Amino acid sequence: METCYPHAMKEYSSAPLGRVSLPQVMQALSDPCRLAIVRALLEKGELACNEVPLKIAKATRSHHFTILREAGLLKTRTAGTKCLSSIRKDEVEARFPGLLDLVVRVDKTAKPKKLKK
């Protein structure tokens, strides 16, 4: 659970989207766990990282949120003892039109196809 205590409130910052390239964003979205995080946040809005249903270790979960924040996709704020993350929808849509719609629409059960030689 991502918990912030009043005596040690952590400040979170997201990368300015103007400095983020499409390959950086695509790499952040290339992991199934990070795709699940983005989908959950798009569906539910603002969530604490422990509220996203993933069967992974706390440190791994935190790492995935950090990768998405560094790619400019997430913003995180503190509210009491919780750290709540959400998708920067308007900013992402302005920089990469249609990207979030594609993330939502892509078949969640599809397995990658092997390229033919």
N, C-alpha and C positions, 0 to 999 in steps of 0.2 A: 504494500500500500504506500503510495506516495504521500507522506505526511510532512507538513511543515509546522514547526513549533514557533510560537511567538518570539522566543528569545533568539531564535536562529532562522528567521524567515529568509528563505532562499529566493533570490531574484532570478527570473527566467527571461531569456531574450530569444527572439526568433531572428533568423537571418533576413536582411532586407531582400524582398523578392526581386528587386531590380538587379541584384548581384547574383542571383541564383540562375543557373542554366538549366535547360530542359534535361540534359543528361544527368545532372545532379538529382533532380526531382524524380526522374525515372528510376535511378538507382535506389533512391530511398523507397520507392514503391515496389521494388523488385522482390521484396521479401513477403511471403504469405502472412506472417504475423503483422507486419506493418500495414499491409492491405486491409487486414481485419480491423486494425485499430482505426484506420481512416474511415472505413465503412461504418463502424460502430459510431464514430463521432459525427459522421454525416447524418446517420439515422437518428441518433438520440440527442445530438447537440453537445453540450458541455459535460464531460465526465472526468472523474478521478481515474488515474491509470488502473487502479484495482477494480474498477467497475466495468472494464472491458473484458469479456469472457475469453481468456486465453489460458491454456495449460502450460505456462512457462514460469521459470524462476523470477523472483522479484527483480533481481539485478538485470536479467535479460529483458524484462518488460521495460524497465527504466531506460535501458540502452536503446530500445526501439523508439521510445518516445523522444529521446535525445536526437536520434538520427532524423526523425520527422521534423523536429523543431529546427535543426540545423539546415534542413532542406527548405525551410521557410513555409512548411505546410501547416504547422501548428502554432497556436499561441497558448500560453499557460499563465494562469493567474492564481494567486492564493486567496482563499476565502476561509477565514478562521484557521483550522488546522489542516484543511484540505488544499491540494493543488489541483486545479481544474483545467483541463485542456479542451480546446476546440479547434476546428478547422478554420483557417483564414479564408473563408469561402470567396468573398468579394475580391480580395487581393489576388488569390490564386486564379480565379476566373478571369480577371483582367490581364494577368501576365500569361496564362496558359489556357486560353478559351477551350472549353469542352473537356478538359482533363478530368475534372472531378466527376462529370457525368459518365465518362468512360469507366472510371474506377467503380462506380456504382453499377453500371450495366454489365460489365464483363462477367462471364459465367464463373461463379465461385467454385464450381465443382470440376471445371475443365482442367485437364492435365496438359502440360506443355507437349506439343508434338515435336518429334525428332525431325530435324532437317534431313532431307534426302540428299545424298551426294551425287 
